[in-house]
Amino acid sequence: MIKFNEMKQGNRVEVLQEGQWQKGIVGRANADDGGQIEIMTGVQTAWYAAPDIRPIKLEEEALLELGFEKEVQESGNIKYKYGPFRVLIGPTKRFTDFLMWYREEKSHITYEMTLHQFQNRYEQMTKVPLG
């Protein structure tokens, strides 16, 4: 489950739809009536309660879907590039210990970050939504 206050328009999440988890994109959030989130899946747009929404694990596939370019370095490190924004991952750490930076601002992430958290951090650093 994702905290209601972490949800932002454009975040990519999964929703429980007819007993199956489907990928979707957050549209709007309504704090009234216990907090409902509008999620757009490829099939439909509907409102969901927070317990029916879960985060997507941050992985290479998700970055590539968002338009990042992958560069494998001689050291074995992997750099993902999106304009001036960079993500650097060691050969064994994957997405649990990595660097991300935008111009002069750098962050060292030492936990398993989810895709929506990554999108939110990207927006904090660049002032532009990533979606």
Buried (B, 14 or more C-beta within 10 A) or exposed (E): EBEBEBBBEBBBBBBBBEEEBBBBBBBEBEEEEEBBBBBBBEEEEBBBBBEBBBBBEBEBEBBEEBEBEEEEEEEEBBBBBBEEBBBBBBEEEBBBBBBBBBEEEEBEBEEEBBBBBBBBBBBEBBEEEBB
